[in-house]
Amino acid sequence: MRSTEVVIIGAGAAGLMCALTAAGRGRKVMLLDHANKAGKKILMSGGGRCNFTNMYTEPSNFLSQNAHFCKSALARYTQWDFIGMVAKHGVPYHEKKLGQLFCDNKSSDILGMLLDECDQVGVNLHLDTSIQQIEKLESGYLLETTLGQLTCESLVIATGGLSIPTLGATGFGYQVAKQFGHQLLPTRAGLVPFTITDQLKELCTELSGTSVDCLVSCNDQSFRENILFTHRGLSGPAILQISSFWQSGDAVEINLMPDHDVPNWLQQQQAERPNSELKTLLGEIFTKKMANLLADNWFVSKPMKQYTHAELADIATKLASWTLVPAGTEGYRTAEVTLGGVDTHEVSSKTMESLKSPGLYFIGEVLDVTGHLGGFNFQWAWASGYAAAQYA
């Protein structure tokens, strides 16, 4: 039987950060993962460029049933701390927009940096390792694994959520939480595209690949970013953002012309360009194809002077508050994150330690803390991993 001080299950962003930090303060650390490679989600994130943090990280960028929980960890390990590590390793990066920081080269730069840090402090990493059973001892935990039996003083669960099962996501962390008496909040896919199945599907399919800057709203939340039409429905940053606030059956409102006061704009066009067709004018704002399709699907296109006030008001409503009810989402298959998870009321916000089972810690996505799109979920992984490592 092997024994160590700290066992961390899950070699993703949170697990790697926790491992290198705990080992850095002299703890004997074993990092286990059932996958054949560490950090698979890091590698595919940000289109292969890893949006590793956001310069404007604030607690308000996170969703949780316990809004205050994330504050302590985020304050103790900030985006600037992580940027400092990136700079120390000479990893070139840039701001894309809205504070989102990406690697200039590849995500593997960030994974390589974390693995180097783990190497330097002697983290014992074991891949292709499954855990069959966990038992609480008088002090610490006994694990039955494919490496044989392991005992540890501190056990850290960094197994992530259910999103992207092809990369090895499982509900393992939730099972462990349940085993040790924790409440689980209902989980669902977040940061995920919408599917459309009604008569709008044809419009989405026709416009597949078209991207438009919009203001998207649902349940008192709004995001201004691009939406992307797809063969199955709607995607793009604004849609992914709002999906975390959407529940089945909710209507989503999309302002296709957020830079215009649409009723005024239409009246102005009518006064200044009475002989121009509506679709010609819309073609100056959208692609020609989109302008034609909107005109054909939503209203009859004719010269501006032929519209009544009531018709213009109706057109304005369709363009400024297009309202639709998605059939659903693409689900965990393509979701970037999992909403819900281990109830944070039963975990210390200072140490990430279970309040139910001493020596057991939860970090990263397995907890009910979900960031907005744009590097926030990585920052939560770094911050929660760092917080637990100070005590594990």
WONOR-V791889 format. One record per residue. N is the residue number from 1. RES is the residue in one letter. PSI is psi in whole degrees, 0 to 359 (999 if undefined). OMEGA is omega in radians with two decimals (* if undefined). Layout:
N RES PSI OMEGA
N RES PSI OMEGA
This chain:
1 M 132 3.09
2 R 149 3.03
3 S 146 3.12
4 T 173 -3.12
5 E 316 -3.07
6 V 128 2.96
7 V 129 3.07
8 I 126 3.12
9 I 116 -3.14
10 G 108 -3.11
11 A 49 3.01
12 G 202 -3.06
13 A 308 -3.08
14 A 317 -3.11
15 G 317 3.13
16 L 316 -3.14
17 M 317 3.14
18 C 318 -3.10
19 A 312 -3.07
20 L 330 -3.13
21 T 316 -3.13
22 A 315 3.13
23 A 327 3.12
24 G 336 3.07
25 R 21 2.97
26 G 7 3.12
27 R 147 3.04
28 K 116 -2.97
29 V 130 2.95
30 M 129 -3.14
31 L 119 -3.04
32 L 144 3.04
33 D 141 -3.12
34 H 347 -3.14
35 A 169 -3.13
36 N 1 -3.08
37 K 141 3.08
38 A 152 2.96
39 G 38 -3.11
40 K 322 -3.11
41 K 328 3.07
42 I 316 -3.07
43 L 322 -3.08
44 M 353 -3.03
45 S 155 3.09
46 G 37 -3.13
47 G 33 3.12
48 G 6 3.14
49 R 358 3.03
50 C 97 3.05
51 N 84 -2.83
52 F 342 2.99
53 T 183 3.08
54 N 131 -3.08
55 M 339 -3.09
56 Y 31 -3.12
57 T 127 3.10
58 E 156 3.06
59 P 332 -3.12
60 S 351 3.09
61 N 9 -3.06
62 F 145 3.09
63 L 136 3.07
64 S 153 3.06
65 Q 348 -3.11
66 N 84 -2.94
67 A 334 -3.07
68 H 345 -2.97
69 F 318 -3.01
70 C 345 -2.97
71 K 314 -3.05
72 S 309 -3.11
73 A 318 -3.13
74 L 329 -3.14
75 A 331 -3.06
76 R 338 3.03
77 Y 102 -3.00
78 T 173 3.05
79 Q 326 -3.10
80 W 328 3.07
81 D 315 -3.12
82 F 320 3.11
83 I 325 3.09
84 G 318 3.12
85 M 318 3.13
86 V 317 3.14
87 A 319 -3.13
88 K 324 -3.13
89 H 2 3.10
90 G 29 3.12
91 V 119 -3.14
92 P 137 -3.11
93 Y 169 3.13
94 H 160 3.02
95 E 126 3.13
96 K 298 3.01
97 K 162 3.07
98 L 36 3.09
99 G 4 -3.10
100 Q 122 -3.13
101 L 128 -3.12
102 F 153 2.99
103 C 142 3.02
104 D 323 -3.06
105 N 263 -3.07
106 K 158 3.07
107 S 332 -3.10
108 S 340 3.06
109 D 319 -3.13
110 I 316 3.12
111 L 317 3.12
112 G 318 3.12
113 M 314 -3.12
114 L 319 3.13
115 L 323 3.07
116 D 314 3.14
117 E 319 3.11
118 C 317 3.13
119 D 313 -3.07
120 Q 330 -3.08
121 V 9 3.00
122 G 31 3.05
123 V 136 -3.13
124 N 99 -3.04
125 L 128 3.09
126 H 116 3.08
127 L 177 -3.12
128 D 38 -3.08
129 T 122 3.14
130 S 151 3.10
131 I 121 -3.14
132 Q 327 -3.03
133 Q 147 3.07
134 I 135 -3.12
135 E 140 3.10
136 K 129 3.05
137 L 179 3.12
138 E 316 2.95
139 S 118 3.14
140 G 198 -3.01
141 Y 149 3.05
142 L 128 -3.14
143 L 132 2.98
144 E 119 -3.08
145 T 173 3.08
146 T 353 3.03
147 L 355 -3.02
148 G 195 -3.11
149 Q 140 3.10
150 L 141 2.95
151 T 149 3.13
152 C 158 3.06
153 E 316 -3.09
154 S 136 3.13
155 L 122 -3.10
156 V 125 3.12
157 I 114 -3.10
158 A 43 -2.96
159 T 0 3.08
160 G 193 -3.10
161 G 210 -3.06
162 L 359 -3.04
163 S 143 -3.14
164 I 68 -3.12
165 P 336 3.12
166 T 340 3.10
167 L 7 3.05
168 G 9 3.14
169 A 135 3.08
170 T 174 3.10
171 G 21 -3.03
172 F 314 -3.10
173 G 324 3.13
174 Y 323 3.11
175 Q 318 3.14
176 V 316 -3.14
177 A 314 3.13
178 K 316 -3.12
179 Q 324 -3.09
180 F 26 2.93
181 G 17 -3.13
182 H 147 3.01
183 Q 140 3.02
184 L 132 3.04
185 L 146 -3.06
186 P 136 -3.12
187 T 148 3.01
188 R 164 -3.10
189 A 135 3.08
190 G 163 -3.08
191 L 62 -2.96
192 V 146 3.12
193 P 154 3.06
194 F 147 2.98
195 T 144 3.14
196 I 130 -3.11
197 T 349 -3.10
198 D 201 -3.06
199 Q 345 3.11
200 L 340 -3.07
201 K 319 -3.12
202 E 317 3.11
203 L 315 3.13
204 C 317 -3.14
205 T 315 3.13
206 E 323 -3.08
207 L 6 -3.08
208 S 128 -3.14
209 G 348 3.12
210 T 133 -3.13
211 S 136 -3.10
212 V 139 3.07
213 D 120 -3.04
214 C 168 2.95
215 L 117 -3.07
216 V 132 -3.07
217 S 148 3.06
218 C 136 3.07
219 N 50 3.08
220 D 18 3.05
221 Q 144 3.10
222 S 144 3.05
223 F 134 3.11
224 R 107 3.11
225 E 187 3.12
226 N 148 2.88
227 I 155 -3.11
228 L 125 3.05
229 F 139 3.13
230 T 171 3.11
231 H 336 -3.07
232 R 348 -3.11
233 G 238 -3.07
234 L 140 3.09
235 S 206 -3.11
236 G 160 -3.02
237 P 317 -3.09
238 A 323 3.14
239 I 316 3.12
240 L 316 -3.14
241 Q 310 -3.03
242 I 336 -3.10
243 S 332 -3.13
244 S 342 -3.12
245 F 355 -3.05
246 W 140 3.01
247 Q 153 -3.11
248 S 130 3.12
249 G 345 3.13
250 D 147 3.03
251 A 146 3.07
252 V 135 3.14
253 E 132 -3.10
254 I 122 3.02
255 N 108 -3.08
256 L 347 -3.11
257 M 63 -3.01
258 P 343 3.14
259 D 357 -3.09
260 H 147 2.87
261 D 97 -2.87
262 V 314 3.12
263 P 317 3.13
264 N 317 -3.12
265 W 316 3.14
266 L 318 3.14
267 Q 322 3.12
268 Q 316 3.12
269 Q 320 -3.13
270 Q 320 -3.12
271 A 318 -3.01
272 E 332 -3.08
273 R 61 -3.01
274 P 334 -3.08
275 N 353 -3.13
276 S 142 3.08
277 E 149 3.14
278 L 316 -3.07
279 K 332 3.08
280 T 317 -3.14
281 L 319 3.11
282 L 330 3.10
283 G 344 3.09
284 E 346 -3.13
285 I 315 3.12
286 F 180 3.00
287 T 157 -3.14
288 K 317 -3.11
289 K 315 -3.12
290 M 318 3.12
291 A 315 -3.14
292 N 316 -3.12
293 L 319 3.11
294 L 314 -3.13
295 A 317 -3.10
296 D 324 -3.06
297 N 325 -2.93
298 W 332 -3.14
299 F 166 3.08
300 V 124 3.13
301 S 128 3.10
302 K 173 3.09
303 P 143 -3.04
304 M 324 -3.06
305 K 344 -3.09
306 Q 354 -3.13
307 Y 140 3.01
308 T 167 3.08
309 H 318 -3.10
310 A 319 3.13
311 E 317 3.13
312 L 322 3.12
313 A 320 3.13
314 D 317 3.11
315 I 318 3.14
316 A 317 3.14
317 T 316 -3.11
318 K 321 -3.09
319 L 324 -3.04
320 A 338 3.07
321 S 64 3.04
322 W 119 -3.06
323 T 129 -3.13
324 L 156 3.07
325 V 106 3.13
326 P 148 3.09
327 A 327 -3.11
328 G 201 3.08
329 T 172 3.08
330 E 349 3.07
331 G 191 -3.05
332 Y 339 -3.09
333 R 318 -3.11
334 T 359 -3.09
335 A 140 3.13
336 E 335 -3.10
337 V 168 3.05
338 T 123 3.06
339 L 153 -3.13
340 G 197 -3.13
341 G 210 -3.05
342 V 125 -3.12
343 D 120 -3.04
344 T 351 3.05
345 H 343 -3.10
346 E 19 -3.12
347 V 141 3.12
348 S 128 -3.13
349 S 343 3.14
350 K 316 -2.99
351 T 347 -3.03
352 M 13 -3.13
353 E 143 3.07
354 S 137 3.05
355 L 359 -3.11
356 K 329 -3.02
357 S 100 -3.08
358 P 142 3.11
359 G 358 3.11
360 L 131 -3.07
361 Y 149 3.07
362 F 131 -3.14
363 I 158 3.05
364 G 215 -2.95
365 E 344 3.14
366 V 335 3.11
367 L 160 3.07
368 D 67 3.04
369 V 121 -3.10
370 T 126 -3.14
371 G 162 2.96
372 H 170 3.03
373 L 143 3.01
374 G 28 3.08
375 G 355 -3.07
376 F 325 -3.13
377 N 325 3.03
378 F 317 -3.13
379 Q 324 3.07
380 W 321 3.10
381 A 313 -3.12
382 W 313 -3.04
383 A 316 -3.12
384 S 324 3.09
385 G 318 3.12
386 Y 316 -3.11
387 A 313 -3.13
388 A 324 -3.08
389 A 339 3.11
390 Q 342 -3.01
391 Y 337 -3.05
392 A 999 *
